[in-house]
Each structure stands twice: as structure tokens, then as C-alpha cells.
Amino acid sequence: MDAIYIPLPTGLRKEFVLRAAAAGKHILCEKPCATNAAGLEEMLAACRANSVQFMDGVMFMHSPRLARVREILDDGKSVGEIRRISSAFSFYAGGNFFRDNIRANGALEPIWAGIPSVSRFGR
């Protein structure tokens, strides 16, 4: 095995990135990669120290599609003057998401910590 994919909840990722780097395995880490900048720096330092590749799981950043969108936006003729771009990602998780999905556990996913709707569903 040459590489490890780490899709674990954010609060668990650093430990496994450090372990994978120490084992000499290249790493694909889901986003967000860490709970804070210091944790990410530690992860990246471990990858450098062990000469392994670290890649985040933001697929669109690594897709040729993004470069093509940039090319179209910059060509001066496909669209008019750009004043603002806004985008969003959302999905319907259903009522059980907050109760059953490990990604909605505030202890493991700092993004959910302190959000009232999470505790309302049993977390």
C-alpha cells in the first residue's frame, strides 16, 4: 500500500495523518484537514519529514474543470464584467443525520460544537 485515504471526522484526522506519515504512506485527507492551523502545520511537517505527499480532499481544486472555468471567466468575451461570484453547497440530511451520523458529533467535528440544532437531535 502506497497511500492512505483519511475520511475520518475532523477531530480524528491529525492522529491518523501523523501515523500514516510516520509509516511512509502518502496521504489524501478529507476537508477540512484539521481543526486549527497549528494542527495542520504539524501534519504538513510530519509529511515533509517523512517525504510523503499530502493532498487535501477538495476535489474541485484538483480538477481540470476549475482551470477551465477560470479560463472562461478571464477570456474577456464568454461572460461580461464579473462584479461578484457567490456559490453554496447544501444538502438535505434528514432528521436522523444529527443523531446517527458520526460527522455530526460535536466532540469529533468542531464545526457542530455548540450548535443548538445538534443537541436538539440527541448530540
ABEGO torsion letter per residue (X at the ends): XABBBBABBAAAAAAAAAAAAAAGBBBBBBOBABABAAAAAAAAAAAAAAGBBBBBABAAAABAAAAAAAAAAAAGAABBBBABBBBBBBBBAEAAAAAABAAABAAABAAABGBAAAAAAGX
